[in-house]
């Protein structure tokens, strides 16, 4: 009976064993961390070499992809990778600013984060709201006219017209509630 050897039946030496799943998961976490610090592909390659991971180009790309996927998973499943990475980088930066007691920068980071998440109204949002409010106002006036024509309500209130010049505007000629103008 032959004893097990380190070479398969083909006679070729076994390839280097793949990293265990737990070790790979730790590496991906490390890649995620340095990506959040702004690392790009070449930085990850250098980091892997410094750590002695002995990875091929394809493996580095795989680690980066898995780290980005992990980031997306942790943020919000429907966000794209780039948006998720930007959000996470700002959250990381915010935490650093707070730890350094740099509150002004922390506030700026929070404002940028809120802007990325769409928490601030844009000029277009405001214009759209004004359009909607105007349309609703016109619709209400039309309904009031119909009610009045049907005899179901009092006449619709007219839109207030602007006051005559000098009345209630703080004009120097206005003498307040008496309406007397100094002569």
C-alpha angles and dihedrals in degrees: 000000000000120000119236112266136196092248123076122232091272090069093238117125116256116263119249108281115259116249114269116260092250092052091049091050090053091049091051089051089052091049089049091051094051091044088056087053088057102267117160129197096284091048091053090049090052092046092050091050092049089050091049094237093146095214130170121229091258091053092051090052089048091052091049091048092049091047090051090048090051090051092051090048091052095046109044123317097232097051120103119246097253095049091047091050092049092050092048092047090054091048089051091047091048091054091050092050092051091048089051091047089239094144097165092058090042089056091049090051091050091050090051091047091051090049091052090051091050096244094139123073114241127216089259090053091054092047090051091050091051090051091050093047091049092049091049091049091052091048092051091050090050092050091048090052091051091050091050092047089052089051093242099119145017119276114289115264113256119237108264112257119222115269118259115267113285096016116117094338099107089251114161089242092059113095095190127248097350091065091221115143115211111248 
